[in-house]
Amino acid sequence: MANERQQLLILHLAMPDLDSHTVAWALYDGALPAGQLQMNTGDQNEPPYKSVIDAMRNGWFVIQLAPAPTYLRGAEHESGHLPYEYVLERRVAVS
């Protein structure tokens, strides 16, 4: 009998458009056996998907849209977190 496990994919895009290109990512895979390492930031040179739309076409569901960033006057060029973060989810069968 197969069980389902959740996978979470976090994609940071260059722009708020869901078809914009991925600039950073992380994958958390509940289907991996205990003790097996998860993908960490910087483990791969290429993102798993070029955009959120590409991930959706491969069965991922968007569960969080990025809020519009707020830029304070005079601080528009300050560095900080990546503003266009999308959280995606899918369930995979494991036996």
C-alpha atoms as an extended CHARMM CRD file, in Angstrom:
* protein
*
        95  EXT
         1         1  MET       CA              0.0000000000        0.0000000000        0.0000000000  PROA      1               0.0000000000
         2         2  ALA       CA              1.3990000000        3.3670000000       -1.0020000000  PROA      2               0.0000000000
         3         3  ASN       CA              1.4380000000        6.3950000000        1.2680000000  PROA      3               0.0000000000
         4         4  GLU       CA              1.7730000000        9.9990000000        0.2360000000  PROA      4               0.0000000000
         5         5  ARG       CA              4.4770000000       12.3590000000        1.3990000000  PROA      5               0.0000000000
         6         6  GLN       CA              4.6870000000       16.1030000000        0.9690000000  PROA      6               0.0000000000
         7         7  GLN       CA              7.3920000000       17.9720000000       -0.9030000000  PROA      7               0.0000000000
         8         8  LEU       CA              7.8590000000       21.7360000000       -0.5380000000  PROA      8               0.0000000000
         9         9  LEU       CA              9.6600000000       23.7950000000       -3.1430000000  PROA      9               0.0000000000
        10        10  ILE       CA             10.5850000000       27.4130000000       -2.4930000000  PROA      10              0.0000000000
        11        11  LEU       CA             11.4010000000       29.4810000000       -5.5630000000  PROA      11              0.0000000000
        12        12  HSD       CA             12.6730000000       33.0490000000       -5.5280000000  PROA      12              0.0000000000
        13        13  LEU       CA             12.0300000000       34.8250000000       -8.8140000000  PROA      13              0.0000000000
        14        14  ALA       CA             13.6510000000       37.8600000000      -10.3850000000  PROA      14              0.0000000000
        15        15  MET       CA             10.2750000000       39.6020000000      -10.7930000000  PROA      15              0.0000000000
        16        16  PRO       CA              6.7600000000       39.0410000000       -9.3750000000  PROA      16              0.0000000000
        17        17  ASP       CA              5.5230000000       37.4860000000      -12.6520000000  PROA      17              0.0000000000
        18        18  LEU       CA              5.0660000000       33.7010000000      -12.2000000000  PROA      18              0.0000000000
        19        19  ASP       CA              6.8540000000       33.2000000000      -15.5310000000  PROA      19              0.0000000000
        20        20  SER       CA              9.9200000000       35.1980000000      -14.3990000000  PROA      20              0.0000000000
        21        21  HSD       CA             13.1850000000       33.2680000000      -14.0360000000  PROA      21              0.0000000000
        22        22  THR       CA             14.2610000000       31.5660000000      -10.8160000000  PROA      22              0.0000000000
        23        23  VAL       CA             17.2050000000       33.1520000000       -8.9800000000  PROA      23              0.0000000000
        24        24  ALA       CA             17.2650000000       31.0110000000       -5.7920000000  PROA      24              0.0000000000
        25        25  TRP       CA             15.5380000000       27.8740000000       -4.5540000000  PROA      25              0.0000000000
        26        26  ALA       CA             15.2270000000       25.2190000000       -1.8490000000  PROA      26              0.0000000000
        27        27  LEU       CA             13.5130000000       21.8180000000       -1.8070000000  PROA      27              0.0000000000
        28        28  TYR       CA             12.2560000000       20.0220000000        1.2930000000  PROA      28              0.0000000000
        29        29  ASP       CA             11.3310000000       16.4320000000        0.4930000000  PROA      29              0.0000000000
        30        30  GLY       CA              9.2310000000       14.4920000000        2.9850000000  PROA      30              0.0000000000
        31        31  ALA       CA              9.5160000000       11.4240000000        0.7380000000  PROA      31              0.0000000000
        32        32  LEU       CA             13.2460000000       11.0070000000        1.4230000000  PROA      32              0.0000000000
        33        33  PRO       CA             14.1940000000        8.3390000000        3.9450000000  PROA      33              0.0000000000
        34        34  ALA       CA             15.1330000000        9.5590000000        7.4330000000  PROA      34              0.0000000000
        35        35  GLY       CA             18.7720000000       10.5890000000        7.5940000000  PROA      35              0.0000000000
        36        36  GLN       CA             19.1140000000       11.2920000000        3.8700000000  PROA      36              0.0000000000
        37        37  LEU       CA             20.2650000000       14.8730000000        3.2600000000  PROA      37              0.0000000000
        38        38  GLN       CA             17.8460000000       17.4090000000        1.8600000000  PROA      38              0.0000000000
        39        39  MET       CA             18.8590000000       19.7230000000       -0.9850000000  PROA      39              0.0000000000
        40        40  ASN       CA             20.5390000000       22.7860000000        0.4800000000  PROA      40              0.0000000000
        41        41  THR       CA             21.0020000000       26.2200000000       -0.9930000000  PROA      41              0.0000000000
        42        42  GLY       CA             23.9900000000       26.1660000000       -3.3280000000  PROA      42              0.0000000000
        43        43  ASP       CA             23.9260000000       22.3890000000       -3.9210000000  PROA      43              0.0000000000
        44        44  GLN       CA             23.0390000000       22.8650000000       -7.5710000000  PROA      44              0.0000000000
        45        45  ASN       CA             24.1160000000       25.3310000000      -10.2320000000  PROA      45              0.0000000000
        46        46  GLU       CA             20.8170000000       25.1430000000      -12.1080000000  PROA      46              0.0000000000
        47        47  PRO       CA             17.3740000000       25.6380000000      -10.5320000000  PROA      47              0.0000000000
        48        48  PRO       CA             14.9960000000       22.6560000000      -10.6140000000  PROA      48              0.0000000000
        49        49  TYR       CA             12.5540000000       24.8200000000      -12.6260000000  PROA      49              0.0000000000
        50        50  LYS       CA             13.1020000000       27.9750000000      -14.6670000000  PROA      50              0.0000000000
        51        51  SER       CA              9.9220000000       29.5650000000      -13.2660000000  PROA      51              0.0000000000
        52        52  VAL       CA              6.8870000000       28.9260000000      -11.0710000000  PROA      52              0.0000000000
        53        53  ILE       CA              4.8460000000       28.2580000000      -14.2270000000  PROA      53              0.0000000000
        54        54  ASP       CA              7.2940000000       25.5040000000      -15.2480000000  PROA      54              0.0000000000
        55        55  ALA       CA              6.9600000000       23.9020000000      -11.7960000000  PROA      55              0.0000000000
        56        56  MET       CA              3.1480000000       24.1000000000      -12.0080000000  PROA      56              0.0000000000
        57        57  ARG       CA              3.2650000000       22.3320000000      -15.3780000000  PROA      57              0.0000000000
        58        58  ASN       CA              5.1320000000       19.5080000000      -13.6350000000  PROA      58              0.0000000000
        59        59  GLY       CA              2.5060000000       18.9900000000      -10.9200000000  PROA      59              0.0000000000
        60        60  TRP       CA              3.4650000000       21.5420000000       -8.2300000000  PROA      60              0.0000000000
        61        61  PHE       CA              0.7020000000       23.5730000000       -6.5530000000  PROA      61              0.0000000000
        62        62  VAL       CA              1.3460000000       27.1740000000       -5.5150000000  PROA      62              0.0000000000
        63        63  ILE       CA              0.3980000000       27.6040000000       -1.8620000000  PROA      63              0.0000000000
        64        64  GLN       CA              1.8790000000       31.0420000000       -1.2140000000  PROA      64              0.0000000000
        65        65  LEU       CA              2.2540000000       34.0430000000       -3.4790000000  PROA      65              0.0000000000
        66        66  ALA       CA              4.9060000000       36.6270000000       -2.7900000000  PROA      66              0.0000000000
        67        67  PRO       CA              3.6180000000       39.8290000000       -1.1800000000  PROA      67              0.0000000000
        68        68  ALA       CA              4.5630000000       43.0480000000       -2.9110000000  PROA      68              0.0000000000
        69        69  PRO       CA              7.7150000000       44.4450000000       -1.3000000000  PROA      69              0.0000000000
        70        70  THR       CA              7.5790000000       47.7620000000        0.5200000000  PROA      70              0.0000000000
        71        71  TYR       CA             10.4840000000       50.0750000000       -0.1810000000  PROA      71              0.0000000000
        72        72  LEU       CA             11.0210000000       52.9570000000        2.2090000000  PROA      72              0.0000000000
        73        73  ARG       CA             11.9280000000       56.2720000000        0.6470000000  PROA      73              0.0000000000
        74        74  GLY       CA             15.6930000000       56.6170000000        0.5550000000  PROA      74              0.0000000000
        75        75  ALA       CA             16.2510000000       52.8770000000        1.0950000000  PROA      75              0.0000000000
        76        76  GLU       CA             15.2890000000       51.6210000000       -2.3690000000  PROA      76              0.0000000000
        77        77  HSD       CA             18.7740000000       50.2660000000       -3.0040000000  PROA      77              0.0000000000
        78        78  GLU       CA             19.3500000000       48.6070000000        0.3830000000  PROA      78              0.0000000000
        79        79  SER       CA             20.0430000000       44.8890000000        0.2650000000  PROA      79              0.0000000000
        80        80  GLY       CA             17.8940000000       42.4250000000        2.1770000000  PROA      80              0.0000000000
        81        81  HSD       CA             15.7880000000       39.3210000000        1.6300000000  PROA      81              0.0000000000
        82        82  LEU       CA             14.7730000000       38.2260000000       -1.8520000000  PROA      82              0.0000000000
        83        83  PRO       CA             11.3590000000       39.8150000000       -2.3920000000  PROA      83              0.0000000000
        84        84  TYR       CA              9.6100000000       37.4250000000       -4.8150000000  PROA      84              0.0000000000
        85        85  GLU       CA              9.3520000000       34.1370000000       -2.8920000000  PROA      85              0.0000000000
        86        86  TYR       CA              6.8180000000       31.4920000000       -3.8990000000  PROA      86              0.0000000000
        87        87  VAL       CA              6.0720000000       28.3190000000       -1.9410000000  PROA      87              0.0000000000
        88        88  LEU       CA              4.9180000000       25.2990000000       -3.9210000000  PROA      88              0.0000000000
        89        89  GLU       CA              3.7060000000       21.8910000000       -2.7460000000  PROA      89              0.0000000000
        90        90  ARG       CA              3.0890000000       18.4770000000       -4.2170000000  PROA      90              0.0000000000
        91        91  ARG       CA              2.4470000000       15.0300000000       -2.8310000000  PROA      91              0.0000000000
        92        92  VAL       CA              4.2860000000       11.9580000000       -4.0280000000  PROA      92              0.0000000000
        93        93  ALA       CA              3.5610000000        8.2880000000       -3.4430000000  PROA      93              0.0000000000
        94        94  VAL       CA              6.0030000000        6.2570000000       -1.3770000000  PROA      94              0.0000000000
        95        95  SER       CA              5.7510000000        2.5410000000       -0.5960000000  PROA      95              0.0000000000
